[in-house]
Amino acid sequence: MTEKKIAASVAMLKVLEAWGVKDVYGYPGGSFNSTMKALDIEKENINYVQVRHEQVGALAAAAHAKLTGQIGVTFGSAGPGAVNLLNGLYDAKEDHAPVLALVGQVPHTNMNYDYFQEFPEVPMFQDVAVYDRIVMTPESLPYVVDKAIREAYKNKGVAVVVIPNDFGYVEIPDVDYASTTILDKAEPKPAPTDEEVDKFLELVKNAKRPIFHVGSGIKENADKLIELSRKLQIPITITGLAKGSVPDDYEGNLGTLNRAASKAADEAFATADLVIALGADFPFANLVYRTHDFKFVQIDNDRSHFGRHHFLDLGIWSDSGEFLAKALERSETAPESAFFKASVAAMKDWKAYLNKLMHKEEGPLSFEQVYREINRIAEENAVFGIDTGDNIINSFRFLDFKGDKKWTISALFATMGYGVPAAIAGQLAYPDRQVFNISGDGAFSMVMQDLLTEVKYNLPVINIVTSNQTLNFIKSEQDDIFEMNHSGIYLVDADYAKIAEGMGVKGITVKTLEELPAAFDEALATTKAGRPVLIDAKITDKRGIPVEELELHVEDGKFVETISAGYQATHAEKTVEDFFASYDGAELKPLTAYFEEYGVEA
Ligand SMILES: CC(=O)OP(=O)(O)O
């Protein structure tokens, strides 16, 4: 009997198909032609998405993984194609997203002869990858790719497989190379002991101002968290990635911390005497966790995370759902807490302030009104690709995450140019949903060639460019540096609507508050007709209020609120009241005012 044969590259694609991969993002080069041939053969089963820069392909794969939880796949050819992948792969690494990168290599017979575009790729990917291999035989190609996918899932990171081009053409035995059956088995969840939960409850009982800081893993258990927050009277702060995981309309959800914060969250956290970090892995902990003394409880399902941001008073290795269920079961309802009430009141007023800014009807166009319009047209299950810069702060503050919405950012790596690739990945993964890209002009102009990808695949993305000819996130940082002029942050303006039109995308420019609603209506109508659209919103370079400059400390047995010495040194406003007023917030009150009102003691 003759053994059935299959090209090694086709066998590799069948492995991807078995793992449920639908889209593969990349740009061909000569050293990748054996896989390109296979992609053509398998086009009914797997979709090759031609991006216009490998960086965009790698970022789209990372965004796909972050949005869906499923592996994202990207490729680049030997040499420049491989190098261009790096930015997107680092984004995946830093945000723990499973991504497979297939990398072309010259035919193995030409390797080590200083051949055209040949370079040693494996060492280059060593730092970014959790698994990094060059295929050594045609027969092992599907096996190595299968193993790479398992490693990417297991280690929540990037797996790289370098493929000498000639191996892909070779016929190998046609057998089932994929090991996807492991997907059926859920990992066992760690759970707390009764004693651990009782110790936690004792710490809560002895605290005057306990506060939660929770990570995005809470999403499935947000109901239990809210029940415990109410029962024990503990307000909640969240990490940036947890935005939307705890409903914004829960009165005890104070929102995010630090620079992208709500005022109430930063203020309340600064007075906490007990911080309960629940799956929170916070990249700014070194700033925010070290401003004052508090007791620290950490509950995490990853044992390698314990103590990495703060010394522990209590560490509980547990899944958040298991922990919350037991804490609810073993706790008694706490008496009403003045700290909880004061925090909730401060948050309510903060939300009213944001609402006021969004609904301004006079003055120049600024980012708040753009967000009002996005919220107006956004559907319940919209998907957002949000680019790095002010749009991160602004989306955390102004974007309405209610409903079944999904969003993604380049969180820890924070690369600019993420919005377009994320929107492409979002629209391909969720073809029936409305998808937005929200980018600053600096970020957008790094990847704008990939509007062509939206056109090529008929992706009706709503691209919003918040365009102020400034790297505004950086400008704000420079504003706070003593005796520093603005340096290198001003950008040449462009007519992004015209650029979009030149690529086949409907382009709309909006310069005034009056023009804004009609522009968004037109954008909506365009995408409903199946076409991508771009709104170039010419906004001011106004800065949002930097609430991270607020500081609380105890003087004579009472909390006192000030603005940081650094801010005072670089700005005219010296009092908290003047600080609020300079950001159009004369009605805002320091948390200390609420403390007095509700009787919170230091
Ligand atoms: C990085 C940066 O400053 O971006 P933006 O101008 O969108 O804030």
The ligand as an SDF file (V2000), in Angstrom:
LIG
                    3D

  8  7  0  0  0  0  0  0  0  0999 V2000
    1.8740   59.3070   22.2100 C   0  0  0  0  0  0  0  0  0  0  0  0
    1.0320   60.5310   22.1450 C   0  0  0  0  0  0  0  0  0  0  0  0
    1.4250   61.5700   22.6550 O   0  0  0  0  0  0  0  0  0  0  0  0
   -0.1640   60.3940   21.5150 O   0  0  0  0  0  0  0  0  0  0  0  0
   -1.3940   61.4800   21.5390 P   0  0  0  0  0  0  0  0  0  0  0  0
   -0.9320   62.6770   20.7940 O   0  0  0  0  0  0  0  0  0  0  0  0
   -2.5160   60.7650   20.8400 O   0  0  0  0  0  0  0  0  0  0  0  0
   -1.7070   61.7580   22.9710 O   0  0  0  0  0  0  0  0  0  0  0  0
  1  2  1  0
  2  3  2  0
  2  4  1  0
  4  5  1  0
  5  6  2  0
  5  7  1  0
  5  8  1  0
M  END
$$$$
